Amino acid sequence: MTKVAYRKIAVLMGGMSAEREVSLSSGRGVVAALLQEGFDAVPLDPGPNPGQQLFEAKPDAVFNALHGRFGEDGTVQGLLELMRIPYTHSGVLSSALAMHKERTKDVYRAAGLPVVKSIDADRREVGKTHLMEPPYVIKPVNEGSSVGIYIIRKGDNRPPAELGTDTWTLSSEMMVEEFVPGRELTVSVMGDRALGVTEITTELEFYDYEAKYAPGGSKHIVPAQIPQKAAGLAMELAIAAHKALGCRGVTRTDFRYDDTDPRARMILLETNTQPGMTPTSLVPEQAAHVGMSYAKLCRWIVEDASCDR
């Protein structure tokens, strides 16, 4: 496919989700990298009327550095399709599917990819009693960056009471998922190529928001020190997940690798269609591991932009 020459790039960043600060960090890095690569890159923080902002900016293409709801759930992608502005990453349907964790797992199951048991339920029901035998994980179905996640362990009397209160500000729809012990792995896919396997370790309780974005909150080991066969399987499964969801551009798929189990289970958790581009983010690290700088990664993502994704 012939690459289209774009010059003026609007970098969507910030937005209204719980991941606003992460998105601003990603966006600042992308703007600087694109300027370095010779693009006319301008930051654009979507407000109440993003369509008007885009109309006034008149970009040749959009680099979507938004994270979370209203940024990677298909909504802004639909706006960009209507306005016929080429944009990066995945399209409307694949973004919506990947943002909803239970719908993602439905696609994984249909494609024969390995997942564990999960239940989709209202937060008040989840907060009343154990819906499955502990240990299990509770997640909002449509948040990223580990926002609103709880691990319920054996011996815990009940789920967190705050799930049933009026102070809860995240999704009312929650996923209750079997907890998988073992190691946290992630694989970035760029087009049709898996870049590598990273193992993530943390001294915190689990790989939560703080572990992801606070300096020193986690350690990324790339390449992951796991058997070659396991690494190959993780990369194959990440590409399969990317294709099954109909993704475009760059994605990142997360796994649990239970090497304590005789079966050495490799379990898919979710696919992120708008991976972070912050200083501590995983995709730039994996790109660097295969010899691609942050700036060249941003250039590749922009040159891949299009409509009808």
N, C-alpha and C positions, 0 to 999 in steps of 0.2 A: 504494500500500500504506500502511495506517495505521501510523504509528510507535508502538511500544509504549513506555510510560513506565517506564523502569528507574530505580531510585534507588541501591541498594547495588551497587557494581561492584568485583569482585575483579580486580586487575590482575596477571596472571601474568607474572612476570619472573625473570630469573636462569636457573634450571634447570641441566641437566647437560651442555650441549653445549659445544663449543669457543668458542662465541660468548656465553658466560655474561656477561662483563663488558659487552659491547655491549647485551645484553638488560637488564641492570640499569640502564644509562644510559637506555635507551628507557623502561623502566618508571617510573623516577623522574620523568621529564618528563611522562609520561601521568598519573600519580597527581596531580601538582601541577596539571595542566591541568583534570582532571576535578573536583578540589576547587574550583577557580576557577569552573567552570561549575555548581556547586551539587550535584554528585553526592556521595554518600558512598563515596569511593574508598579501597580498602584494598590495600596490596601483598601479594602472595602468591608466595613463592619455593618452587616445587614440590620436595619432598624425596622420600624413598622411597615415601611413600603419599599422593600428591596427591589421590586420591579422598576420603580421610579429611579432609584439609585443607579441601577444598571443601565437604564435608558440614558441617564445623564452622563454616565462614565464612558459609554460607547466603546467597550473593550472588543478586541478581536477574538478573545477567548477568556475563559475564567479558570483559574486554578482554585479548586474548592478545598480550602484548608479548614472548613468547619467540621466540628465533631459533635456527635450526639444528635438529639432531636432537632428537627428543622434544618439539619445540615447534611446528615447522611442517611435519612430515612425515606428519601424519594421526593420530598416536598420541594426543596430548592432545585432538584434535578428536573422536576416537572415544569417549574417556572422557566428554567433555562431552555428547555425544549420548546416551550411556547414562544419564547422570545427568539429562538433560533440562534442562540449564542453557544458556540462550541465550549465544552467543559471537560474537566478531567475526571478520572475515576469512573465508578460504575453508574449505570443508568437508573431509570425510575424503578423498574420492577426489582432488579437485583439489589438495589439499595434498600428498598422497603423490606424485602425478604430477609436480607442479612441483618437488618436493624432489629427485627423481631426474633428473639432467640428461639422461641418455640417453632416458628415458621421455618427458621434456618434448619432446625433439627428435622423437621418434616422433609425438607429437601434432601438433607443428608441421608435420611432413612430410605427415601425413594431411590437414591443413587447407590444404595448398598454400602454407605460409609459407616464406620463404627461410632456409635453414640451410646449413652447410658439412659436408663429410665428417667423420665421427667414428667411433671404434672403442671398444667397451666391453671391457675386459680386466682381469685380475688384476694387482695392483700389481707382483708379482714378475716377471711377463712384461713389463710396461711398463718395468721397471727394467733389464732385460737388454739390450735392443737397440731400435733405432728401429723402431716399428711403422708409421710412415709417414715420408715424406721431410720433413726439417725445412725451414722452421720449422713447429712445431706447439705445442700447449698440452696440458699434463697437468693434469687436475682430478679430485679425489675426486667421485664421482657424487652424494653426498648431504651436502655441506657448503656453507655460504654464506660471505659476507663475504670471499671470495677466500682462504679457509683452504686450505693445502696445494696451491696452484697453482704450476706451473713453466712457463716459456716456454723451449722448446728451439729454439735458433736455428741457422741454417746454419753449419756448421763445428764445431758441438759434437760431440765424439767419441761420447758416449753419454748416455742419460738419467741423472738423479740416482741414485747408488748406494743412497741411504738408502731408496728405495722397496722394496728387497729385504731390508731388515734387520728385526730383531725390535724395534727401537726405534720403528718406525712405529706411531702410535696412532690414525690416522684410518682411513677406509674401505679395505678391501682391493680394492674394485671401483673402477676408475679409468676416466675417459674421456680418450681421446687425440683431439684435435680440431685440424683444420687452422687455422693461425694466419691471422687476417685483419688486414692492415695498415689504417691509417686512424685514424679518430677514434672516441672512446668516447662513446656517447650513451645516455640513459636517459629513459624516459617513464613517468609515473605515471598509473594509471587509477583513477578513483573512481566506483564503480558502473558506468555505461556511458559515462563522460566521460573523455577524455584531458586532463590538466591542462597539459601542455606538454612541451617537449624541452629537456633539459639536456645540455651537453657537459661532460665531465670531463677535466681535464688534470692531470698530475702531473710533478714533476721526478724522481720515483723511477723504477725500471725499468719498472713497470707499476702499474695501479690495484689494489694489493694491500691487505692488512688495515691496514697502517700508513698507507697513503695514504688509506684510507677514514675512519679514526677518529682519527688523530693531528692536533692542531691544525696547520694549514698544510700537511698532507700532500697535499692536492689542491685544485684550484680548480674551482668549479662556475660555469659560464656559462649563465644562464637569462634569456631564451631563447637557445638555441644559435645561433651565428652561421653558419647554413647556409642554402642556398636554401629558399625557402618551399615549393617542391614536395617537397624532401627531408624537411622538418619535417612536412608533412602526411602523407607516406607513413609516417614513423616512428609518428605518432599513430594512424593507421589500423591499422598492424600490431600495435601494443600492444593496442588494443581487440580485434583479431581473436585475438591470443594469449590474452588474458584470457577471452574467450568460448570458445575451443577447449578450454581446460583446465577450463572450468566454474567459474571463480573467482567469488568474491563480495567485496564490500567494496572495499578498496584493494589494488592490486598495483603492482609496478614491473617493467617489462621493459627489459632491457639489449640494446644493439645495438653492432655495429661498422659504421661508415659509411666505406667505402673510396672517398673522392672522388679518389684518385689513379688509380683504374681508370676507363677510358672508360665502363664500364657504371654507374659510381657506385653500387656495390653497397651495399644496406642489409641486413645479416645479423643475424638474431635469435640471441642467445646463451642467455638464460634468463629466466624470469619468477619474481620473488620475491613469494610470497604473504603474507609478514610483513615488509614493508619497515621499515627502521630508523626510529625516532622520536627519535634522539639530537640534540644540538645541531648536529651536522654532517651530518645526514641529508638525503636528497634529496627525499623526499615532502613534508615540511613546507616546504621551500624552494619547491617547485613550487606548493603550496597558497597560500603567501604571494604568489606571483607573480600568481595569479588572484584575490587579495583575501580569502583565507580565513586567519584566524589559526590558530596552533597549537592553541589551546584549542577553537576552533570545529571544527577538523578532528577532534580527539579526540571531541567531542560527536557529530559526524556518524557516526563509526565506531561508537560505542556505540549510537546510536539505530538503526543498521543491523543490530545483533546479532539472532540468531535460532537456533533449532535447525533440523535438516533442511536444512543448507546444501549 
